[in-house]
Amino acid sequence: MDGQNVYQNYVPFLDAWVVLKPGSHSLYVKAWDSSGSALPTQTYQVDVSGAAPPVPPATATRIVELDSSTNWVVDNNPNVGGECNDGSIGTWQNASDPNTSNAPDYNSTGKHFVVHSKCQYDDSLFFNEGWEPVYAGATNYLWDYWFYMPVSTKNSYVQALEFDMFQAVKMNDGVHEFMFGTECVYGTNQWQNWLPENGGLHWVNVGLSPCQFSTGTWHHVTYFFQRVTSSGYQVIPATLGSSTDNNKSLRFGTITVDGQTMYLGGLGYSTIPNPAWGTTLGVQHQLDSAVSGVTIEQYADNETLTVW
């Protein structure tokens, strides 16, 4: 695409989703045979007018009803961030705000995240993980969920709403942690991603604003992420495993909020944690307060992670 590789594999068929910035592009496909001879197609001109989440292939695996799982953990450890951490999981059933019997999947189950802030910057993390190593070979991720902020949670109470998907994969040089971190910073009304900046990984504005969510209504969010090489594109060997997988970087693809899909496109890098860290796959929600002595609530429903 535009003279640069955007996808490469070593099997005799091609079926891939490629993250492209809206605009005009030139495209061709090149194939090699077993002798090493190559033949490209003609060059095509394509105009990308917007973004859209992918349609997963039939071989994809859907991990459904994450919100109904009993595996959620409240992480109030100081390393989560903030000046204090006082989160808890509340009761899901509610007859008023929201009326949970009318939640998006109508099965009367979900998660209710609560923070009673005891300081100005109270950051509490809620995560669900543990589906590895079954999905260690996944390089594409479609994370879909609904959430609701009651009208009692005022925008002025919120410093940020954070939504992250993460995976730890055993590779040829250790276990790599991939943190697809995203957040809406309420003070600046900006989306941020966890991206390289000034020699490290930091929260970086991605140029999407506004992002503050209205209260008293359900919001539908879908993310598309990929594992890619450091050059920014996927290379899929004939047999994908810990010794052959070189997709050690992160590609932020798209975010869809209430039916509007926006291009992200940022490229990050994985980190190698302590060797004792095992492989894992998971999602997390984090609520960060901007005011002491207030209550922030978030309901999550119909949460699904599709991987391939």
MARSE-133943 format. One line per 10 residues: number of its first residue (from 1); for each residue x, y, z of N, C-alpha, C, O. Coordinates in steps of 0.05 Angstrom, whole numbers, plus 5000, padded with zeros to 4 digits. Example, Ala and Ser with C-alpha at 12.3 -4.5 7.8 and 13.67 -1.06 7.14 Angstrom:
<torzas>
1 = 5264 4886 5156 5246 4910 5156 5264 4934 5156 5285 4934 5169  5257 4955 5142 5273 4979 5143 5258 5001 5157 5268 5023 5161
</torzas>
This chain:
<torzas>
1 = 5017 4976 5000 5000 5000 5000 5018 5025 5000 5034 5028 5018  5015 5042 4979 5032 5066 4977 5061 5059 4979 5077 5074 4990  5069 5036 4967 5097 5028 4966 5108 5015 4991 5131 5009 4992  5091 5010 5011 5099 4998 5036 5084 4973 5042 5060 4971 5036  5097 4953 5053 5083 4929 5062 5063 4935 5083 5068 4951 5101  5039 4923 5081 5018 4926 5101 5009 4899 5112 4995 4898 5132  5016 4877 5099 5009 4851 5108 5026 4830 5092 5030 4834 5068  5034 4809 5105 5049 4788 5092 5044 4761 5106 5044 4760 5130  5039 4740 5090 5036 4714 5103 5049 4693 5085 5059 4699 5063  5050 4669 5095 5065 4647 5082 5047 4623 5077 5056 4600 5079
11 = 5022 4628 5071 5003 4607 5064 4990 4614 5037 4990 4638 5030  4979 4595 5022 4970 4600 4995 4942 4613 4993 4927 4606 4975  4936 4631 5011 4911 4647 5009 4915 4673 5024 4933 4675 5041  4898 4692 5018 4901 4719 5031 4873 4727 5041 4854 4730 5026  4871 4732 5067 4847 4741 5079 4855 4758 5104 4860 4746 5125  4856 4784 5101 4867 4800 5123 4852 4827 5124 4842 4838 5104  4851 4838 5149 4841 4865 5153 4866 4883 5157 4883 4877 5174  4867 4905 5142 4889 4923 5143 4878 4951 5152 4858 4960 5141  4892 4963 5172 4883 4989 5182 4895 5010 5164 4919 5013 5162  4878 5026 5151 4886 5047 5132 4875 5074 5141 4852 5076 5149
21 = 4891 5094 5139 4882 5121 5144 4864 5130 5122 4871 5125 5098  4842 5143 5127 4825 5154 5106 4841 5171 5086 4858 5187 5095  4834 5169 5061 4848 5183 5040 4852 5166 5015 4841 5144 5014  4868 5175 4996 4874 5161 4971 4899 5144 4974 4919 5153 4986  4898 5119 4964 4920 5100 4967 4923 5084 4941 4904 5081 4926  4947 5075 4936 4953 5056 4914 4958 5029 4926 4970 5026 4948  4949 5008 4913 4949 4981 4924 4957 4961 4903 4946 4961 4881  4974 4942 4910 4978 4918 4894 4984 4894 4912 4993 4898 4935  4980 4870 4902 4986 4846 4917 5007 4830 4902 5006 4829 4877  5026 4819 4916 5048 4804 4904 5049 4776 4916 5047 4773 4940
31 = 5053 4756 4899 5054 4729 4907 5080 4716 4898 5090 4721 4876  5091 4697 4915 5115 4682 4908 5108 4653 4906 5091 4643 4921  5120 4638 4888 5116 4609 4887 5139 4595 4902 5157 4609 4912  5139 4569 4902 5159 4554 4918 5187 4557 4907 5206 4552 4922  5190 4566 4882 5217 4570 4872 5228 4598 4878 5251 4603 4873  5211 4615 4889 5219 4642 4895 5211 4662 4873 5216 4686 4877  5199 4653 4852 5190 4672 4831 5166 4687 4841 5149 4676 4855  5164 4713 4834 5143 4730 4844 5128 4743 4821 5139 4747 4799  5103 4748 4826 5086 4761 4806 5066 4780 4820 5051 4771 4837  5068 4806 4815 5049 4825 4827 5024 4829 4809 5025 4825 4785
41 = 5003 4838 4822 4979 4846 4807 4985 4874 4796 5006 4886 4802  4966 4884 4780 4968 4912 4772 4963 4930 4797 4954 4920 4817  4970 4955 4795 4966 4974 4817 4938 4986 4815 4929 4995 4794  4924 4986 4837 4897 4997 4839 4897 5022 4856 4913 5024 4874  4880 5040 4850 4876 5064 4866 4851 5061 4882 4830 5054 4872  4853 5065 4908 4830 5062 4926 4827 5088 4942 4847 5100 4950  4803 5096 4947 4797 5119 4963 4782 5109 4988 4761 5098 4987  4795 5114 5011 4784 5106 5037 4769 5131 5048 4782 5151 5055  4743 5129 5049 4727 5152 5057 4721 5153 5087 4713 5173 5098  4726 5131 5101 4721 5130 5130 4732 5104 5142 4748 5091 5129
51 = 4723 5098 5166 4733 5074 5179 4709 5057 5186 4687 5066 5188  4715 5031 5190 4694 5012 5198 4707 4989 5213 4729 4981 5207  4693 4978 5234 4704 4955 5247 4703 4931 5229 4685 4930 5212  4721 4912 5232 4721 4888 5214 4698 4869 5220 4687 4869 5242  4692 4852 5201 4675 4830 5205 4692 4805 5209 4707 4797 5191  4693 4794 5233 4711 4772 5238 4706 4748 5220 4683 4743 5212  4727 4733 5213 4723 4709 5197 4708 4687 5213 4705 4689 5237  4698 4667 5198 4683 4646 5211 4700 4630 5231 4689 4618 5249  4726 4631 5228 4744 4616 5245 4750 4631 5271 4764 4620 5289  4741 4656 5274 4747 4671 5298 4733 4659 5322 4713 4645 5320
61 = 4744 4665 5346 4733 4655 5371 4721 4678 5386 4734 4699 5390  4696 4675 5395 4682 4696 5410 4681 4687 5440 4671 4666 5446  4692 4704 5457 4690 4701 5486 4668 4719 5495 4671 4743 5496  4645 4707 5502 4621 4723 5505 4614 4727 5535 4625 4713 5553  4596 4747 5540 4586 4752 5566 4607 4756 5588 4606 4745 5610  4628 4771 5581 4649 4777 5600 4637 4791 5624 4647 4787 5647  4617 4807 5620 4605 4822 5642 4591 4804 5662 4588 4811 5685  4583 4780 5653 4570 4761 5671 4589 4744 5687 4581 4730 5705  4615 4745 5679 4635 4728 5692 4640 4735 5721 4637 4758 5729  4647 4714 5736 4653 4719 5765 4683 4723 5768 4693 4725 5791
71 = 4698 4725 5746 4727 4728 5747 4737 4757 5751 4761 4762 5752  4718 4776 5752 4727 4804 5755 4741 4809 5781 4733 4799 5802  4762 4824 5780 4779 4831 5803 4779 4861 5807 4783 4876 5788  4776 4870 5831 4779 4898 5838 4807 4903 5847 4816 4892 5867  4822 4919 5832 4850 4924 5838 4853 4951 5851 4852 4971 5837  4856 4952 5877 4860 4977 5891 4888 4981 5901 4893 4995 5920  4907 4967 5888 4935 4970 5895 4946 4997 5887 4937 5009 5867  4965 5009 5902 4975 5035 5895 4987 5038 5867 4988 5059 5856  4998 5015 5856 5010 5017 5830 4991 5021 5807 4998 5025 5784  4965 5021 5813 4944 5027 5793 4947 5056 5785 4940 5063 5762
81 = 4956 5073 5803 4958 5102 5798 4939 5117 5817 4925 5105 5833  4939 5143 5814 4923 5159 5831 4935 5162 5859 4955 5151 5865  4921 5178 5876 4930 5183 5903 4917 5164 5923 4927 5162 5945  4896 5150 5915 4883 5130 5931 4867 5112 5913 4864 5118 5889  4857 5090 5923 4843 5070 5907 4821 5057 5923 4827 5042 5942  4796 5063 5917 4774 5055 5934 4751 5044 5917 4728 5052 5922  4756 5027 5898 4735 5016 5881 4722 4991 5893 4734 4978 5910  4699 4985 5883 4684 4961 5891 4665 4953 5869 4659 4969 5851  4655 4929 5870 4635 4920 5851 4608 4919 5865 4605 4906 5886  4589 4934 5854 4563 4936 5866 4543 4916 5855 4549 4899 5839
91 = 4518 4919 5865 4496 4902 5856 4488 4910 5828 4485 4934 5822  4483 4890 5811 4475 4896 5783 4446 4905 5782 4440 4925 5768  4428 4891 5794 4399 4896 5792 4393 4924 5802 4400 4932 5824  4378 4939 5785 4371 4967 5791 4345 4973 5777 4341 4966 5754  4326 4985 5792 4300 4990 5780 4297 5018 5769 4276 5024 5757  4317 5035 5773 4313 5063 5766 4334 5073 5746 4328 5076 5722  4359 5078 5755 4379 5090 5738 4405 5075 5739 4421 5079 5757  4410 5057 5720 4392 5050 5697 4372 5029 5706 4374 5016 5727  4352 5025 5689 4333 5003 5693 4347 4979 5680 4345 4975 5656  4360 4963 5696 4377 4942 5685 4362 4919 5671 4373 4903 5657
101 = 4335 4918 5676 4320 4898 5661 4318 4905 5632 4310 4888 5615  4324 4930 5625 4324 4939 5597 4353 4943 5586 4357 4958 5567  4373 4930 5599 4400 4932 5590 4403 4918 5562 4385 4903 5554  4424 4924 5547 4426 4915 5519 4422 4886 5514 4411 4879 5493  4432 4868 5532 4428 4839 5526 4405 4826 5541 4401 4802 5538  4391 4842 5557 4365 4833 5569 4367 4807 5584 4347 4792 5586  4390 4800 5595 4392 4774 5610 4395 4779 5640 4401 4761 5655  4391 4804 5649 4392 4811 5677 4418 4805 5691 4419 4800 5715  4440 4806 5675 4467 4802 5687 4485 4823 5675 4481 4832 5652  4505 4831 5690 4524 4851 5681 4543 4858 5704 4543 4844 5724
111 = 4558 4879 5701 4576 4888 5722 4570 4917 5729 4563 4934 5712  4574 4923 5755 4569 4950 5765 4594 4958 5780 4600 4948 5802  4609 4977 5768 4635 4986 5779 4629 5012 5795 4615 5030 5786  4641 5014 5819 4635 5036 5837 4661 5047 5849 4678 5031 5857  4663 5073 5850 4686 5086 5864 4674 5107 5883 4660 5126 5874  4679 5104 5909 4673 5125 5928 4699 5140 5934 4716 5130 5950  4704 5162 5921 4730 5174 5922 4736 5185 5950 4721 5201 5961  4759 5177 5960 4769 5187 5986 4791 5208 5983 4801 5218 6003  4798 5213 5958 4817 5235 5952 4810 5246 5925 4792 5235 5912  4824 5267 5917 4817 5279 5891 4821 5260 5868 4803 5257 5851
121 = 4844 5247 5867 4851 5230 5845 4850 5201 5855 4870 5189 5860  4825 5190 5856 4821 5163 5864 4818 5146 5839 4799 5149 5823  4837 5128 5835 4838 5111 5810 4833 5082 5819 4849 5071 5834  4812 5070 5809 4806 5042 5815 4803 5026 5790 4790 5035 5771  4814 5002 5790 4816 4986 5766 4800 4960 5770 4800 4948 5791  4785 4953 5749 4769 4929 5749 4777 4912 5724 4774 4921 5702  4787 4887 5729 4796 4872 5705 4786 4843 5706 4779 4833 5727  4786 4831 5682 4777 4804 5678 4797 4791 5659 4801 4801 5637  4810 4769 5667 4831 4757 5650 4832 4727 5654 4818 4716 5670  4849 4714 5637 4856 4687 5643 4849 4666 5621 4847 4643 5628
131 = 4847 4675 5596 4838 4656 5575 4861 4645 5558 4857 4631 5538  4886 4651 5566 4909 4640 5553 4916 4613 5566 4906 4607 5587  4932 4595 5553 4946 4601 5527 4930 4593 5503 4942 4592 5481  4904 4588 5506 4888 4579 5483 4889 4599 5460 4889 4591 5437  4890 4625 5467 4889 4645 5446 4915 4659 5441 4916 4682 5431  4937 4646 5448 4964 4658 5444 4970 4665 5415 4985 4683 5409  4958 4650 5396 4963 4655 5368 4946 4677 5356 4948 4682 5332  4929 4690 5372 4912 4711 5361 4928 4736 5356 4945 4743 5372  4923 4749 5333 4936 4774 5327 4916 4796 5320 4924 4819 5314  4890 4790 5321 4869 4809 5316 4848 4807 5338 4842 4786 5347
141 = 4839 4831 5347 4821 4832 5370 4798 4852 5365 4803 4875 5358  4774 4842 5369 4751 4860 5367 4737 4859 5394 4725 4839 5402  4738 4881 5408 4727 4883 5435 4702 4900 5434 4703 4923 5425  4680 4889 5444 4654 4902 5440 4639 4901 5467 4638 4881 5480  4628 4924 5476 4613 4925 5501 4595 4949 5501 4597 4968 5485  4576 4949 5520 4559 4971 5526 4564 4981 5555 4571 4965 5572  4562 5007 5559 4565 5017 5587 4546 5041 5591 4536 5053 5573  4542 5046 5617 4522 5066 5625 4533 5081 5650 4543 5068 5668  4531 5107 5649 4538 5124 5672 4513 5137 5683 4499 5152 5668  4505 5132 5708 4481 5144 5719 4483 5174 5719 4505 5186 5720
151 = 4460 5187 5720 4459 5217 5720 4471 5228 5746 4479 5251 5747  4473 5211 5767 4485 5220 5792 4515 5222 5789 4528 5235 5806  4527 5210 5769 4556 5213 5764 4560 5238 5746 4558 5235 5721  4566 5260 5757 4569 5285 5742 4596 5285 5727 4615 5273 5736  4596 5298 5704 4621 5300 5689 4643 5312 5705 4667 5305 5702  4636 5331 5722 4657 5344 5739 4669 5326 5759 4690 5332 5770  4657 5302 5765 4668 5283 5783 4690 5267 5771 4707 5255 5785  4691 5265 5744 4708 5246 5729 4733 5259 5719 4733 5280 5706  4756 5247 5726 4782 5256 5714 4786 5241 5688 4794 5254 5668  4780 5215 5687 4783 5199 5663 4767 5174 5665 4764 5163 5687
161 = 4758 5164 5642 4747 5137 5640 4767 5121 5622 4773 5129 5600  4777 5099 5633 4797 5083 5619 4786 5056 5612 4773 5043 5627  4792 5048 5587 4784 5022 5577 4808 5009 5563 4820 5020 5545  4816 4986 5573 4841 4973 5563 4836 4943 5556 4821 4930 5570  4849 4934 5535 4851 4906 5530 4880 4898 5531 4897 4913 5522  4886 4874 5542 4914 4867 5545 4918 4837 5539 4900 4821 5543  4942 4831 5531 4950 4803 5526 4980 4800 5533 4996 4818 5528  4987 4778 5545 5015 4771 5549 5020 4745 5534 5006 4725 5538  5040 4745 5516 5045 4723 5498 5074 4714 5501 5092 4731 5502  5078 4688 5503 5105 4677 5504 5117 4678 5476 5106 4667 5457
171 = 5140 4691 5473 5154 4694 5447 5182 4684 5450 5190 4674 5471  5198 4687 5429 5225 4675 5429 5244 4688 5449 5266 4677 5455  5238 4712 5459 5256 4725 5477 5242 4731 5504 5252 4748 5519  5221 4718 5510 5207 4722 5535 5177 4726 5532 5167 4726 5509  5164 4732 5554 5135 4737 5553 5131 4767 5548 5140 4784 5564  5118 4774 5526 5113 4802 5519 5085 4810 5529 5065 4795 5525  5084 4833 5542 5058 4844 5550 5049 4865 5530 5064 4884 5523  5025 4862 5519 5013 4881 5501 4990 4895 5515 4971 4882 5523  4993 4921 5519 4972 4937 5533 4960 4957 5514 4972 4977 5507  4936 4950 5505 4921 4968 5487 4905 4987 5505 4882 4982 5510
181 = 4919 5008 5514 4907 5026 5533 4894 5050 5520 4905 5062 5502  4869 5056 5528 4854 5079 5517 4840 5093 5540 4832 5080 5560  4836 5119 5538 4822 5133 5558 4810 5159 5547 4821 5171 5528  4788 5167 5559 4776 5194 5554 4783 5211 5578 4775 5206 5600  4798 5232 5573 4806 5251 5594 4784 5273 5595 4781 5288 5576  4769 5274 5616 4746 5292 5617 4754 5321 5619 4740 5339 5609  4777 5327 5632 4785 5355 5634 4791 5368 5608 4784 5391 5604  4803 5353 5589 4809 5364 5562 4790 5354 5541 4791 5363 5518  4772 5335 5548 4753 5324 5529 4767 5311 5505 4758 5314 5482  4789 5297 5511 4806 5285 5490 4809 5255 5494 4812 5245 5517
191 = 4809 5239 5472 4817 5211 5473 4847 5209 5474 4861 5224 5460  4857 5191 5491 4886 5186 5492 4890 5156 5489 4874 5139 5498  4913 5148 5477 4922 5121 5475 4949 5118 5489 4964 5138 5492  4956 5094 5497 4981 5087 5511 5002 5083 5489 5004 5061 5478  5018 5103 5483 5035 5103 5459 5063 5113 5466 5067 5126 5487  5083 5107 5449 5110 5118 5454 5111 5148 5452 5100 5160 5433  5125 5160 5471 5130 5189 5470 5153 5194 5490 5153 5185 5513  5172 5211 5481 5195 5219 5498 5209 5195 5510 5216 5195 5534  5214 5174 5494 5230 5152 5503 5215 5131 5520 5228 5113 5530  5189 5133 5523 5174 5114 5539 5146 5113 5530 5138 5126 5511
201 = 5130 5096 5544 5101 5094 5538 5086 5113 5556 5090 5113 5580  5069 5130 5544 5054 5150 5559 5026 5153 5547 5021 5143 5525  5009 5167 5561 4983 5174 5550 4987 5197 5530 4997 5218 5537  4978 5193 5505 4983 5211 5483 4956 5218 5470 4940 5200 5464  4951 5244 5466 4927 5252 5452 4927 5241 5423 4948 5242 5410  4904 5230 5415 4903 5219 5388 4887 5236 5368 4881 5228 5346  4879 5261 5377 4866 5279 5359 4836 5275 5356 4824 5285 5337  4824 5260 5375 4795 5255 5373 4781 5269 5397 4787 5263 5420  4763 5287 5391 4749 5303 5411 4722 5311 5399 4721 5317 5375  4701 5312 5415 4699 5308 5443 4697 5278 5450 4694 5261 5432
211 = 4699 5272 5476 4697 5244 5484 4680 5240 5509 4674 5218 5516  4672 5262 5522 4656 5259 5546 4630 5245 5539 4617 5252 5519  4622 5226 5555 4598 5210 5550 4574 5222 5565 4576 5229 5589  4552 5223 5552 4527 5232 5565 4519 5212 5586 4522 5188 5582  4507 5221 5608 4497 5203 5629 4468 5197 5623 4455 5210 5607  4458 5176 5636 4430 5169 5634 4423 5154 5608 4400 5152 5601  4443 5143 5594 4438 5128 5570 4460 5107 5565 4482 5111 5575  4453 5085 5552 4472 5065 5545 4489 5073 5521 4478 5083 5502  4515 5068 5523 4533 5074 5501 4546 5047 5491 4552 5030 5507  4549 5045 5465 4559 5021 5452 4587 5027 5441 4590 5045 5424
221 = 4607 5012 5450 4635 5017 5442 4647 4991 5430 4643 4969 5440  4661 4995 5407 4676 4972 5395 4704 4982 5388 4708 5003 5376  4724 4966 5396 4752 4971 5389 4762 4949 5370 4754 4926 5373  4779 4957 5352 4794 4937 5336 4824 4943 5340 4834 4965 5335  4838 4922 5349 4867 4923 5354 4881 4900 5339 4868 4880 5332  4907 4904 5335 4923 4883 5323 4950 4881 5336 4961 4900 5347  4962 4856 5335 4990 4853 5340 5004 4854 5313 4996 4840 5294  5026 4869 5311 5040 4873 5286 5070 4873 5291 5079 4872 5314  5086 4872 5270 5115 4874 5273 5122 4903 5279 5106 4921 5278  5148 4908 5286 5157 4935 5292 5155 4953 5268 5155 4978 5271
231 = 5153 4942 5244 5149 4958 5220 5120 4966 5216 5114 4982 5198  5102 4956 5233 5074 4965 5233 5055 4948 5218 5032 4955 5215  5064 4925 5207 5046 4907 5193 5049 4878 5203 5070 4871 5214  5028 4863 5198 5029 4835 5207 5045 4817 5188 5043 4820 5164  5060 4799 5199 5074 4778 5185 5065 4752 5198 5072 4746 5221  5051 4735 5182 5040 4711 5193 5054 4687 5180 5050 4682 5157  5070 4673 5195 5085 4649 5184 5065 4626 5179 5042 4627 5188  5075 4606 5165 5058 4583 5159 5049 4569 5184 5026 4560 5186  5067 4568 5204 5060 4558 5230 5066 4579 5251 5090 4585 5255  5046 4589 5264 5050 4611 5283 5054 4599 5311 5037 4585 5321
241 = 5077 4606 5323 5083 4596 5350 5102 4615 5363 5110 4635 5352  5110 4609 5388 5127 4626 5404 5154 4631 5390 5166 4653 5394  5164 4612 5375 5190 4615 5362 5189 4629 5335 5209 4638 5324  5165 4631 5323 5162 4643 5296 5146 4668 5296 5145 4682 5275  5133 4676 5318 5116 4699 5319 5133 4724 5325 5145 4726 5347  5134 4742 5306 5149 4767 5309 5131 4791 5310 5140 4814 5306  5106 4787 5315 5087 4809 5318 5088 4819 5346 5070 4813 5363  5109 4835 5352 5115 4844 5379 5107 4873 5384 5115 4885 5405  5092 4885 5366 5083 4913 5370 5053 4914 5369 5040 4894 5363  5042 4937 5375 5013 4941 5378 5003 4960 5357 5016 4981 5353
251 = 4982 4954 5343 4969 4972 5325 4941 4979 5335 4924 4961 5338  4937 5004 5341 4910 5014 5349 4895 5019 5323 4902 5036 5307  4873 5004 5318 4859 5005 5293 4837 5026 5292 4841 5048 5282  4814 5019 5303 4791 5037 5303 4777 5036 5329 4779 5017 5345  4761 5057 5334 4742 5057 5357 4715 5065 5345 4714 5085 5330  4694 5051 5353 4667 5057 5345 4651 5064 5370 4649 5048 5388  4640 5088 5370 4624 5097 5393 4596 5104 5383 4592 5123 5367  4576 5089 5392 4548 5094 5385 4545 5096 5355 4531 5113 5345  4558 5077 5340 4554 5075 5312 4573 5092 5295 4573 5089 5271  4589 5109 5307 4608 5126 5293 4636 5114 5296 4647 5113 5318
261 = 4648 5106 5274 4675 5093 5274 4696 5114 5268 4694 5129 5249  4717 5114 5284 4739 5133 5281 4766 5118 5278 4770 5098 5292  4783 5128 5261 4809 5116 5256 4828 5124 5279 4829 5147 5287  4843 5104 5290 4863 5109 5310 4891 5107 5297 4904 5128 5294  4899 5083 5290 4924 5080 5274 4950 5081 5289 4971 5077 5276  4950 5087 5315 4976 5090 5329 4991 5063 5331 4979 5042 5333  5017 5065 5331 5035 5042 5334 5050 5043 5360 5064 5063 5365  5048 5023 5377 5062 5022 5402 5081 4998 5403 5085 4985 5382  5092 4992 5426 5109 4969 5428 5102 4954 5454 5093 4965 5473  5107 4928 5453 5103 4911 5477 5126 4914 5496 5147 4924 5489
271 = 5121 4906 5521 5142 4905 5541 5146 4876 5550 5128 4860 5549  5170 4871 5560 5176 4844 5570 5175 4845 5600 5193 4856 5613  5155 4833 5613 5152 4834 5642 5171 4814 5655 5187 4800 5642  5168 4812 5682 5183 4793 5697 5179 4765 5685 5157 4758 5678  5201 4749 5682 5198 4723 5669 5178 4705 5683 5167 4686 5671  5171 4710 5708 5152 4694 5722 5123 4700 5713 5105 4685 5719  5120 4722 5698 5093 4729 5689 5084 4708 5669 5099 4701 5651  5060 4698 5672 5049 4678 5654 5034 4691 5631 5029 4715 5631  5026 4675 5611 5011 4685 5589 4982 4690 5598 4972 4676 5616  4969 4710 5587 4942 4717 5595 4929 4734 5573 4942 4743 5555
281 = 4903 4737 5575 4888 4754 5557 4865 4766 5574 4852 4751 5589  4860 4792 5571 4839 4803 5588 4831 4831 5580 4842 4843 5562  4811 4842 5595 4801 4869 5590 4798 4882 5618 4797 4869 5638  4798 4909 5618 4795 4923 5643 4782 4950 5639 4784 4963 5617  4767 4959 5659 4755 4985 5661 4768 4999 5685 4772 4987 5705  4773 5025 5682 4784 5040 5705 4769 5066 5707 4763 5080 5687  4762 5073 5732 4748 5098 5738 4766 5116 5754 4776 5108 5775  4771 5140 5744 4789 5159 5757 4773 5184 5765 4760 5197 5748  4774 5191 5791 4758 5214 5800 4774 5240 5798 4799 5240 5797  4760 5262 5796 4772 5289 5796 4766 5304 5821 4777 5326 5825
291 = 4749 5293 5839 4739 5307 5863 4739 5286 5886 4731 5263 5882  4746 5295 5909 4744 5278 5933 4715 5278 5943 4701 5298 5941  4707 5255 5955 4681 5254 5968 4657 5250 5950 4635 5257 5957  4662 5240 5926 4640 5236 5907 4638 5206 5900 4657 5191 5905  4616 5198 5887 4613 5170 5878 4611 5170 5848 4595 5184 5836  4628 5153 5836 4627 5149 5807 4618 5120 5802 4629 5102 5814  4599 5117 5784 4589 5090 5778 4589 5085 5747 4585 5104 5731  4594 5060 5740 4592 5052 5712 4581 5023 5711 4590 5006 5725  4561 5020 5694 4549 4993 5689 4560 4983 5663 4560 4998 5643  4568 4958 5661 4578 4946 5636 4561 4922 5629 4553 4906 5647
301 = 4555 4919 5604 4537 4897 5595 4544 4888 5567 4556 4902 5551  4537 4862 5561 4540 4851 5535 4568 4854 5524 4573 4863 5502  4588 4847 5541 4616 4851 5535 4628 4826 5522 4626 4804 5534  4639 4829 5499 4649 4806 5483 4676 4813 5471 4681 4835 5463  4694 4793 5471 4720 4795 5458 4722 4774 5437 4720 4750 5443  4727 4782 5412 4729 4764 5389 4758 4765 5380 4769 4786 5374  4771 4741 5377 4799 4741 5370 4803 4721 5347 4789 4701 5344  4824 4727 5330 4831 4709 5308 4860 4715 5299 4870 4702 5281
</torzas>
